[in-house]
Amino acid sequence: MRICVTYPLQAGQRLVLRTALDWDRDVAPQKSTDTEAFFDLEVPGHTLELKPCLIADGQLTWARGPNYVLTAHEADRGLWPYFFGEARGKVSDVLQVDFEGQQRAIRIYHPPGYDENTLRRFPVLYMQDGQNLFFPEEAFRGNEWHVDETMDRLDQMNALRKAIVVGVSPADRMRDYTRAGYGAYGRFLVNRLKPLVDHHLRTRISPEDSVVMGSSLGGVAALHVAWEHPEVFGRVACLSSTFGRMDDLFERIASQPRRKLLVYLDSGWPRDNYDATNAMRDLLISRGFRLGVDLLQFSFPEGLHDESSWADRIHVPFQFFFGRAWRAQRGES
């Protein structure tokens, strides 16, 4: 297996690996440049733990965060370590973004190592109801989604690729997230916010790396945006969504050409838009979506229509879109 470790080396610095085969022995690269070191490794059992290390002035510094874990059946692997920052992500201050006479508040989660390893680009998740994602003092009834903590924990588990999260608070929720105004809201995401984020942050800009997600009415808005703009957002997650109440998604999805999307749906049971979610699942299957491939749907017994329930299960769509196992199954890097 070939391992490529990418890091912006300075003069006199070099990269090595330490592995569980002998944590005290340096593994030198077969080839290296100013930004990359290539290692050819064998995994003797089912898994192998390892850590990149930085050598400068005779001092060895271990990469921050958890050990990387290779599996025996894994393809070539790229690693982007960091050595000096905190092993947790950061959430930005509130940013105000104007578009078509409306102003919306934005907060951005930067994953661990973002500031230090400047060679890495990240997929981006755009989440609706941004006021509920990060801080209890901003969230509805003080219940936040713990998005930053969940992303950090999944990173510690080696369960997913790191991602940037953009939390978007609506200007007028009942308008932005329903048929009355989700066309204008979609234009805001596509024509204003995403170009702004891509310009200022190190993002991966393809539809496969651009996810839109929401709950309840926010899930309706997310599916509208992805269905209307699949060339921009290729992945969409809809939690407990109120399909069919204040939108025309059933009619449009039934009559319009199938979109190239990866879709996640879920709901609680019994009174958390369970029937509407199952109806949307069946409609998407009738349009050619395949369960377990480009469509994933879960029902959570006793799941409630509130922030605490959504916080408990956001790790599932996060792993569907950014998890290593799911990406490998779909043939994605």
C-alpha positions in Angstrom: 0.0 0.0 0.0 1.3 3.4 -0.9 0.9 6.2 1.7 1.2 9.8 0.6 1.8 12.3 3.5 1.3 15.9 2.5 2.6 18.8 4.6 4.2 22.2 3.8 7.7 21.5 4.9 10.2 24.2 5.7 13.9 24.1 5.2 15.6 21.4 7.2 12.3 19.6 8.0 11.5 16.0 6.9 8.6 13.5 7.4 8.8 10.0 8.7 6.3 7.5 9.9 6.0 5.6 13.2 3.9 2.5 13.2 2.5 -0.1 15.7 5.0 -2.6 14.4 7.7 -0.6 16.4 6.7 2.8 17.8 10.3 3.7 18.4 11.6 3.2 14.9 11.4 5.7 12.1 10.0 4.5 8.7 11.7 6.6 6.0 9.9 7.5 2.8 10.8 5.9 -0.5 10.5 9.3 -2.2 9.9 12.8 -0.9 9.5 16.4 -2.2 9.1 19.7 -0.4 5.4 18.9 0.2 4.9 15.2 -0.1 6.5 12.0 1.3 5.6 8.6 -0.2 5.8 5.4 1.9 5.2 1.8 0.7 3.8 -0.2 3.6 2.5 -3.7 4.2 -0.4 -4.3 6.6 0.6 -7.6 8.3 -2.8 -8.3 9.9 -6.2 -6.8 9.5 -5.2 -3.2 10.5 -2.1 -1.2 11.2 -1.9 2.0 13.3 0.5 4.7 12.4 1.5 8.3 13.0 3.3 10.8 10.7 6.1 12.5 12.5 8.0 15.7 11.7 11.8 15.9 12.2 13.4 19.4 12.5 16.7 20.3 14.2 17.0 16.7 15.5 13.7 16.9 17.3 10.8 14.5 16.5 7.2 15.9 16.7 4.3 13.5 16.5 1.2 14.4 14.5 -1.7 15.7 16.6 -4.9 13.8 16.9 -5.6 10.1 16.9 -3.5 7.4 15.2 -4.3 6.7 11.6 -5.6 3.2 11.0 -4.9 1.3 7.7 -6.8 -1.8 6.8 -5.5 -4.7 4.8 -7.9 -4.2 1.9 -7.5 -0.5 1.7 -6.3 1.2 -1.5 -3.6 3.9 -1.5 -4.1 6.5 1.2 -3.5 10.2 1.5 -2.7 11.8 4.9 -2.6 15.5 5.7 -1.2 15.7 9.3 -0.8 18.7 11.5 1.7 18.9 14.4 1.2 22.0 16.5 -2.5 23.0 16.6 -5.3 21.9 18.8 -6.9 18.5 18.1 -10.4 20.0 17.7 -12.1 22.3 15.2 -12.9 26.0 15.5 -16.2 27.8 14.9 -16.0 31.3 13.4 -17.7 34.5 14.7 -21.0 35.4 13.1 -20.7 36.7 9.6 -23.4 38.7 7.9 -24.0 38.0 4.2 -26.3 40.2 2.1 -28.1 39.1 -1.1 -31.2 40.5 -2.9 -32.1 42.7 0.0 -31.9 40.0 2.6 -29.2 39.5 5.3 -28.4 36.1 6.7 -26.1 35.1 9.6 -23.4 32.6 8.9 -21.0 30.6 11.2 -18.3 28.3 9.8 -16.7 25.3 11.4 -13.0 24.8 10.4 -11.8 21.2 11.1 -8.7 20.4 13.1 -5.4 21.3 11.3 -7.1 23.7 8.9 -4.8 26.7 9.7 -1.6 24.7 9.8 -1.7 22.2 6.9 -2.4 24.8 4.1 -2.1 22.2 1.3 -5.4 20.4 2.1 -8.8 21.2 0.6 -12.0 20.2 2.2 -15.5 19.2 1.2 -18.2 21.5 2.5 -21.5 20.9 4.3 -24.1 23.7 4.1 -26.5 23.2 7.0 -29.8 25.1 7.5 -31.0 26.6 10.8 -27.4 27.6 11.6 -28.5 29.2 14.8 -29.1 25.7 16.3 -25.8 24.0 15.3 -23.0 25.2 17.6 -23.9 27.1 20.7 -26.8 26.6 23.2 -27.2 30.3 23.9 -28.2 30.7 20.2 -30.2 27.5 19.8 -34.0 26.9 20.0 -34.8 26.3 23.7 -31.0 26.1 24.4 -30.6 22.7 22.6 -27.8 22.8 20.0 -26.9 20.1 17.5 -23.3 19.7 18.7 -22.1 19.7 15.1 -18.5 20.7 16.0 -18.2 18.1 18.7 -19.6 15.4 16.5 -17.3 16.2 13.6 -14.3 16.2 16.0 -15.3 12.9 17.5 -15.8 11.2 14.1 -12.3 12.5 13.2 -10.9 11.0 16.3 -12.5 7.7 15.3 -10.9 7.8 11.8 -14.5 7.5 10.6 -14.6 10.2 8.0 -12.7 12.8 5.9 -12.5 16.2 7.6 -15.0 18.7 6.2 -15.9 22.4 6.6 -19.4 23.1 7.9 -21.2 26.3 7.0 -24.2 27.0 9.3 -26.8 29.3 7.6 -29.4 31.1 9.7 -32.6 32.0 7.7 -33.7 35.6 7.2 -37.3 34.4 7.4 -37.6 30.7 8.1 -41.2 30.3 6.9 -40.4 32.0 3.7 -36.8 30.7 3.0 -37.8 27.1 3.6 -41.1 26.8 1.8 -42.4 27.2 -1.7 -43.1 30.9 -1.1 -39.4 31.7 -1.0 -37.1 28.7 -1.3 -36.3 29.7 -4.9 -34.7 32.9 -3.7 -33.1 31.0 -0.9 -31.6 28.6 -3.3 -30.2 31.4 -5.4 -28.6 32.8 -2.2 -26.8 29.5 -1.6 -25.8 28.9 -5.2 -25.0 32.4 -6.5 -23.8 34.2 -3.3 -22.8 32.0 -0.4 -21.0 29.1 -2.1 -18.9 31.3 -4.4 -18.0 33.4 -1.3 -17.0 30.3 0.7 -15.0 28.8 -2.2 -13.2 32.1 -2.7 -12.1 32.6 0.9 -11.6 29.0 2.1 -9.7 26.0 0.8 -12.6 24.0 -0.5 -13.2 21.2 -2.9 -15.8 22.7 -5.2 -17.3 19.8 -7.1 -21.0 18.7 -6.6 -19.6 15.4 -5.1 -17.9 17.5 -2.4 -20.8 20.0 -1.8 -23.6 18.8 0.6 -26.7 20.7 1.7 -28.6 19.5 4.8 -31.5 20.5 7.0 -34.2 19.3 9.3 -38.0 19.8 9.2 -38.7 22.7 6.9 -34.9 23.0 6.5 -34.8 19.6 5.0 -37.5 20.6 2.5 -35.3 23.6 1.5 -32.2 21.4 1.3 -33.9 19.0 -1.1 -35.3 21.8 -3.2 -31.8 23.3 -3.6 -30.2 20.0 -4.5 -33.0 19.1 -6.9 -32.9 22.5 -8.5 -29.1 22.8 -8.6 -27.6 19.3 -8.8 -24.6 20.8 -10.8 -23.7 22.7 -7.6 -24.9 20.4 -4.7 -24.6 16.7 -5.4 -25.4 15.5 -1.9 -28.4 16.3 0.3 -29.6 15.2 3.8 -33.2 15.7 5.0 -34.0 14.9 8.6 -37.7 14.7 9.7 -38.7 16.8 6.7 -42.2 18.1 6.2 -42.5 17.0 2.6 -45.8 17.8 0.9 -47.1 20.5 3.3 -45.7 23.8 1.9 -43.7 22.6 -1.1 -44.2 21.1 -4.5 -41.3 18.6 -4.3 -43.4 15.4 -4.8 -44.8 16.8 -8.0 -41.5 18.0 -9.4 -39.5 14.9 -8.5 -42.3 12.7 -10.1 -42.4 14.7 -13.3 -38.9 16.1 -13.9 -35.8 14.2 -15.1 -33.9 12.3 -12.5 -31.1 14.2 -10.8 -27.6 12.8 -10.2 -27.7 13.1 -6.4 -26.8 11.2 -3.2 -29.7 11.5 -0.8 -30.1 10.8 2.9 -33.6 10.7 4.5 -34.6 10.0 8.0 -37.5 10.5 10.5 -38.5 9.5 14.0 -41.5 7.3 14.7 -44.5 7.6 15.1 -45.1 11.3 14.8 -42.0 12.8 13.2 -43.0 13.1 9.5 -42.6 9.3 9.3 -45.2 8.8 6.5 -44.0 11.7 4.5 -40.4 10.5 4.6 -41.4 7.0 3.6 -43.4 8.4 0.7 -40.4 10.5 -0.5 -38.2 7.4 -0.2 -40.6 5.4 -2.4 -40.9 8.2 -5.0 -37.1 8.4 -5.3 -36.8 4.6 -5.7 -39.5 4.8 -8.4 -37.2 7.4 -10.2 -34.2 5.0 -10.1 -32.5 5.8 -6.8 -31.1 2.7 -5.1 -31.3 2.1 -1.4 -27.8 1.7 0.1 -26.1 3.1 -3.0 -27.3 6.7 -3.8 -30.2 6.7 -1.3 -30.1 6.0 2.4 -33.2 6.1 4.7 -33.6 5.4 8.4 -36.5 5.4 10.8 -35.7 6.0 14.5 -38.1 4.5 17.0 -39.4 7.1 19.4 -37.4 9.8 17.6 -38.8 13.3 18.3 -39.1 16.4 16.2 -36.5 18.4 18.1 -32.9 19.5 18.2 -31.8 16.8 20.7 -33.0 14.0 18.5 -31.3 15.4 15.5 -28.1 16.0 17.4 -28.2 12.3 18.5 -28.2 11.1 14.9 -26.3 13.6 12.7 -23.3 11.3 12.8 -25.2 9.0 10.4 -25.5 11.4 7.4 -22.0 12.7 8.2 -20.6 9.2 7.8 -22.7 8.6 4.7 -21.3 11.6 2.9 -17.8 11.8 4.3 -17.1 8.3 5.8 -14.3 6.3 4.4 -16.2 3.0 4.0 -19.2 4.6 2.2 -16.9 6.5 -0.1 -14.8 3.4 -0.9 -18.0 1.5 -1.8 -19.0 4.2 -4.2 -15.5 4.3 -5.7 -14.8 7.8 -4.4 -11.4 9.0 -3.2 
